[in-house]
Amino acid sequence: LQSQDFRQCKLNELKALKKKHEAFESDLAAHQDRVEQIAAIAQELK
């Protein structure tokens, strides 16, 4: 996305996008440890 993509957005739309992005970041952080564990197991199996 580029800054021009948000020129026509309304404030409530931007707030919804921000909330969705924050939820995505939270989910990603919650799963990061598991992803690292799986990557470590994959390295051991090589």
C-alpha positions as CSV (number, residue, x, y, z in Angstrom):
1,L,0.0,0.0,0.0
2,Q,1.1,3.5,-0.6
3,S,0.1,6.8,1.1
4,Q,-2.1,7.7,-1.9
5,D,-4.2,4.6,-1.2
6,F,-5.5,6.3,2.0
7,R,-6.3,9.7,0.6
8,Q,-10.0,8.8,0.0
9,C,-10.4,6.8,3.2
10,K,-12.6,7.9,6.0
11,L,-11.3,8.1,9.5
12,N,-13.4,5.1,10.7
13,E,-12.1,3.0,7.8
14,L,-8.5,3.9,8.7
15,K,-9.2,2.9,12.4
16,A,-10.6,-0.4,11.2
17,L,-7.6,-1.1,9.1
18,K,-5.3,-0.2,12.0
19,K,-7.1,-2.5,14.3
20,K,-7.0,-5.3,11.8
21,H,-3.2,-4.7,11.3
22,E,-2.6,-4.7,15.1
23,A,-4.5,-8.0,15.4
24,F,-2.3,-9.5,12.6
25,E,0.8,-8.4,14.3
26,S,-0.4,-9.9,17.6
27,D,-1.2,-13.2,15.9
28,L,2.2,-13.2,14.3
29,A,4.0,-12.5,17.5
30,A,2.0,-15.3,19.2
31,H,3.1,-17.8,16.6
32,Q,6.7,-16.7,16.2
33,D,8.0,-19.1,18.9
34,R,6.4,-22.0,17.2
35,V,7.7,-21.0,13.8
36,E,11.2,-20.8,15.2
37,Q,10.8,-24.3,16.9
38,I,9.7,-25.8,13.6
39,A,12.6,-24.2,11.8
40,A,15.0,-25.6,14.4
41,I,13.6,-29.1,14.0
42,A,13.9,-28.8,10.2
43,Q,17.5,-27.9,10.6
44,E,18.2,-30.9,12.8
45,L,16.6,-33.2,10.2
46,K,18.8,-32.0,7.4
